[in-house]
Amino acid sequence: MNAIQRALKATYNFFAGDVILLVATAVAFVLGLLLVHSLAAPNPLVAVIFVGCIVGGLALTLGRELRGRARQR
């Protein structure tokens, strides 16, 4: 069981490394799928929303990282 947990953790760290990035990416894909198939939204709009979700996740992660580090001078 320990080997399975290590493999799952290694896979998670390889693909995401951060929960915020993983969630932002999942939300972007689900939202894009819903917009395209349910609302028949135009592709450029879906692309802008998709990229916005990803960039938002990156910004949240960067903000959290910067708050967690001690300031060096």
N, C-alpha and C positions, 0 to 999 in steps of 0.2 A: 504494500500500500504506500509506503514511503517513497518508493521509486516512481509510482504513478503521480504522487503529489509533486515531486521534484520536476517531473516531465511537464506537467501542466503549468507549473510556475515558470519554468524556462520558456515554454511556448508563449505564455502570456507576456513575459518580459521581452521576448523577441518581437512580438507583434505590436504591443501597445506600450508597455513599460509604465503606463500611468492610467489610472481609472478614468480621469477626466477625458483624456484623449480617446479612450475606448468608447466611452458613452457618447461623446460628441460625434464620433465617426458613425456609430450605430444610429444615432438620431438623424444624422445627415442622410444616410441611406434610406431609412424608413420614411422620412419626410419627403425625400425625392421620389420614392416609389409611390407614395400616396398622391403627391402632386401630379405625377405623370399619368397614373392609371385612373385615379378617381376624379380629379378635377380637369384633366386634359390640359394642364398648364403648358405654356410654351417652353421649349427646352432652354432658351437663354435664361429665363426666369428661374427655372429649376437649378441651373448651373450656378447662378449667383447665390441662391439660397444655400445650396450644397457647400460651396466654397466658404460662405459666411459662417456656416455651422462649424466647419473645420477650423477656420481662423479664430472663431470665438473660443473653441476648445483649447487651441494653442495659446491664446492670450490668457485664459484662465490658468492654465498650467504654468506659464511663465510668471504670472503675477504671484502665484503660490510659491514658486521657487524663489523668487526675489524676496518675498516676505520672510521666508524661512532662513535665509542666509544672513550671517552677521556682516555688517558693512565694513569693508576694508579700505584703508586710506594709505 
